Amino acid sequence: MAEQFDLVVVGGGPGGYVAAIRAAQLKMKVALVEREHLGGICLNWGCIPTKALLRASEINHLLHSLDQYGFAADNIRYDFAKVVKRSRQVAGQLSAGVKGLLKKNKVTVFDGHGKLAGKGKLSVTKDGKPVAEIEAKHIILATGARARVIPGIEPDGKLIWSYREALAPDIMPKKLVVIGSGAIGAEFASFFLNMGAEVTLIEAMDRILPVEDAEVSAFVKKSFEKQKMKILTGAKVQGVRKNGDSITTIVEVDGKVQEIIADRLISAVGIVGNVENIGLEATKVKVERTHVITDEYGRTGEDGVYAIGDLTGAPWLAHKASHEGIIVVEAIAGQHPHPMEVGNIPGCTYCRPQVASVGMTEARAKEAGHDVKVGRFPFIGNGKAIALGEPEGFVKTVFDAKTGALLGAHMVGPEVTEMIQGYTIARTLETTEAELMHTVFPHPTVSEAMHESVLDAFGRVIHI
Ligand SMILES: Cc1cc2nc3c(=O)[nH]c(=O)nc-3n(C[C@H](O)[C@H](O)[C@H](O)COP(=O)(O)OP(=O)(O)OC[C@H]3O[C@@H](n4cnc5c(N)ncnc54)[C@H](O)[C@@H]3O)c2cc1C
């Protein structure tokens, strides 16, 4: 006899578990099926453990900059196994926290693999054996995504790492090659660099962090290079050669082929949606290039089947997955949630220097036909950043010259990942330049640079 629910969610990542909790708040009887770890990639193999590692590399960097602050210490060293262990513990703690939250909200959790098994039906198996048959009027697919693999550069758990192996590394490589300079590649490159590795970052596009504003990409490149990272852009990886305990990457740049020998290689060339083996074949759910197609309320081509998060494509971000989960559930409950405004989803990269942005780049705004006003403010003009000893970076704001709408904001520098939310709220509230200029910012804070950037766009900057 199948167990009956109002809603079943397949996948317990930030999309799935948030959707399940919101549904429970709305008095639905909810089940969640998770085959591996509650918290999904984000808590276990993504957002959180990377930030725990990056905290360690930030501390290592600070310890090697002590003189700047009037301190001295000899024999600074770290225990790499302990650094990794702490990151895994943080991940474990948060995954256990999700289990507690689901219990508190009376969500029934099934440990196993969920697969659509007919209209309103889902089968759950564990190690190939049946665990449960579930029936629900609504099924949300939130199965996430995994690392994209380049043929010939498949992660092997030893010399070639995907993000999974890079998050639980068995050694601290002395020399490292990272292929792909999106957020994931840039964060790993920055982590290992700041822990003391010699890092080469390879990017096929003509600039690193290619989705960011071109000025931000150029600034981060310069900063990474100042930190002695080697960066190859417009670079085509032709292949790799494994040599016992090292790996040679063969790469072509400007028609010249070079070989880079490293201890390990991290492949961070994008992700693909987990669309396989979830029973989509027998449904009207449409899949395009490994991502499920949905409308603005997460509805797929199959009645009663919804999809959210990484499974539905870019931007591949935890907060996008969670927010989609809430929209879908509220729509199922008959509420009228605002559809997702993709342009208001902030993106952050926690490398050193940090990068954060929301909305359109200057180039995109111009392509979209806007007559723009652009403001810039460097942290070297900000008292708090100087006091912190981190005056590197800037804030750039892009406005529509006619309406004063904030089209985009782009930041690189200290704690910008904590500050971008200010501009995100402004965009969500459709705030104009006049209201932003009228806003009082506390002094001394790094956030004053956000105000100054707005002032600069309208010829009113004070401190530069
Ligand atoms: C190294 C790294 C760093 C990242 N850093 C950030 C960051 O700083 N900020 C940010 O916003 N995003 C970050 N991301 C992206 C973020 O992790 C994802 O966007 C987010 O996890 C997507 O959430 P989701 O719920 O859609 O899917 P996931 O988190 O992938 O969860 C899907 C879950 O479904 C389960 N599952 C899959 N198929 C089945 C099935 N058939 N039955 C049962 N269970 C199933 C999986 O086991 C998984 O637990 C990072 C990603 C990586 C890899």
The ligand as an SDF file (V2000), in Angstrom:
LIG
                    3D

 53 58  0  0  0  0  0  0  0  0999 V2000
   32.4430   23.6000   -4.9330 C   0  0  0  0  0  0  0  0  0  0  0  0
   31.1400   24.3250   -5.0030 C   0  0  0  0  0  0  0  0  0  0  0  0
   30.9960   25.5470   -4.3590 C   0  0  0  0  0  0  0  0  0  0  0  0
   29.7790   26.2090   -4.4030 C   0  0  0  0  0  0  0  0  0  0  0  0
   29.6540   27.4030   -3.7600 N   0  0  0  0  0  0  0  0  0  0  0  0
   28.4750   28.0500   -3.8020 C   0  0  0  0  0  0  0  0  0  0  0  0
   28.3110   29.2720   -3.1110 C   0  0  0  0  0  0  0  0  0  0  0  0
   29.2240   29.7740   -2.4640 O   0  0  0  0  0  0  0  0  0  0  0  0
   27.0850   29.8880   -3.1630 N   0  0  0  0  0  0  0  0  0  0  0  0
   26.0540   29.3480   -3.8850 C   0  0  0  0  0  0  0  0  0  0  0  0
   24.9690   29.9400   -3.8960 O   0  0  0  0  0  0  0  0  0  0  0  0
   26.1850   28.1990   -4.5540 N   0  0  0  0  0  0  0  0  0  0  0  0
   27.3670   27.5350   -4.5280 C   0  0  0  0  0  0  0  0  0  0  0  0
   27.4810   26.3450   -5.1780 N   0  0  0  0  0  0  0  0  0  0  0  0
   26.3220   25.8300   -5.9320 C   0  0  0  0  0  0  0  0  0  0  0  0
   25.3040   25.1880   -4.9850 C   0  0  0  0  0  0  0  0  0  0  0  0
   25.9190   24.1390   -4.2750 O   0  0  0  0  0  0  0  0  0  0  0  0
   24.1320   24.6750   -5.7810 C   0  0  0  0  0  0  0  0  0  0  0  0
   23.5990   25.7170   -6.5670 O   0  0  0  0  0  0  0  0  0  0  0  0
   23.0340   24.1470   -4.8760 C   0  0  0  0  0  0  0  0  0  0  0  0
   23.5040   23.1010   -4.0750 O   0  0  0  0  0  0  0  0  0  0  0  0
   21.8410   23.6760   -5.7040 C   0  0  0  0  0  0  0  0  0  0  0  0
   20.8570   23.1990   -4.8480 O   0  0  0  0  0  0  0  0  0  0  0  0
   19.8240   22.0820   -5.3280 P   0  0  0  0  0  0  0  0  0  0  0  0
   18.9270   21.8520   -4.1720 O   0  0  0  0  0  0  0  0  0  0  0  0
   19.2580   22.4510   -6.6300 O   0  0  0  0  0  0  0  0  0  0  0  0
   20.7040   20.7810   -5.6100 O   0  0  0  0  0  0  0  0  0  0  0  0
   21.7890   19.9860   -4.7330 P   0  0  0  0  0  0  0  0  0  0  0  0
   22.3650   20.7920   -3.6520 O   0  0  0  0  0  0  0  0  0  0  0  0
   22.7130   19.3820   -5.7470 O   0  0  0  0  0  0  0  0  0  0  0  0
   20.9370   18.8530   -4.0730 O   0  0  0  0  0  0  0  0  0  0  0  0
   20.3530   17.8260   -4.8120 C   0  0  0  0  0  0  0  0  0  0  0  0
   20.1800   16.6420   -3.8960 C   0  0  0  0  0  0  0  0  0  0  0  0
   19.3900   15.6760   -4.5500 O   0  0  0  0  0  0  0  0  0  0  0  0
   19.8800   14.3890   -4.2480 C   0  0  0  0  0  0  0  0  0  0  0  0
   19.3970   13.5030   -5.2990 N   0  0  0  0  0  0  0  0  0  0  0  0
   19.7180   13.5420   -6.6110 C   0  0  0  0  0  0  0  0  0  0  0  0
   18.9880   12.6210   -7.2890 N   0  0  0  0  0  0  0  0  0  0  0  0
   18.2090   12.0070   -6.3730 C   0  0  0  0  0  0  0  0  0  0  0  0
   17.2240   10.9960   -6.4660 C   0  0  0  0  0  0  0  0  0  0  0  0
   16.8850   10.4430   -7.6390 N   0  0  0  0  0  0  0  0  0  0  0  0
   16.6030   10.5920   -5.3210 N   0  0  0  0  0  0  0  0  0  0  0  0
   16.9260   11.1510   -4.1170 C   0  0  0  0  0  0  0  0  0  0  0  0
   17.8410   12.1130   -3.9910 N   0  0  0  0  0  0  0  0  0  0  0  0
   18.4510   12.5570   -5.1150 C   0  0  0  0  0  0  0  0  0  0  0  0
   21.3720   14.5670   -4.1920 C   0  0  0  0  0  0  0  0  0  0  0  0
   21.9830   13.5590   -3.4190 O   0  0  0  0  0  0  0  0  0  0  0  0
   21.4820   15.9490   -3.5470 C   0  0  0  0  0  0  0  0  0  0  0  0
   21.5990   15.8360   -2.1520 O   0  0  0  0  0  0  0  0  0  0  0  0
   28.6980   25.6520   -5.1300 C   0  0  0  0  0  0  0  0  0  0  0  0
   28.8370   24.4230   -5.7770 C   0  0  0  0  0  0  0  0  0  0  0  0
   30.0390   23.7650   -5.7050 C   0  0  0  0  0  0  0  0  0  0  0  0
   30.1700   22.4470   -6.4030 C   0  0  0  0  0  0  0  0  0  0  0  0
  1  2  1  0
  2  3  1  0
  2 52  2  0
  3  4  2  0
  4  5  1  0
  4 50  1  0
  5  6  2  0
  6  7  1  0
  6 13  1  0
  7  8  2  0
  7  9  1  0
  9 10  1  0
 10 11  2  0
 10 12  1  0
 12 13  2  0
 13 14  1  0
 14 15  1  0
 14 50  1  0
 15 16  1  0
 16 17  1  0
 16 18  1  0
 18 19  1  0
 18 20  1  0
 20 21  1  0
 20 22  1  0
 22 23  1  0
 23 24  1  0
 24 25  2  0
 24 26  1  0
 24 27  1  0
 27 28  1  0
 28 29  2  0
 28 30  1  0
 28 31  1  0
 31 32  1  0
 32 33  1  0
 33 34  1  0
 33 48  1  0
 34 35  1  0
 35 36  1  0
 35 46  1  0
 36 37  1  0
 36 45  1  0
 37 38  2  0
 38 39  1  0
 39 40  1  0
 39 45  2  0
 40 41  1  0
 40 42  2  0
 42 43  1  0
 43 44  2  0
 44 45  1  0
 46 47  1  0
 46 48  1  0
 48 49  1  0
 50 51  2  0
 51 52  1  0
 52 53  1  0
M  END
$$$$
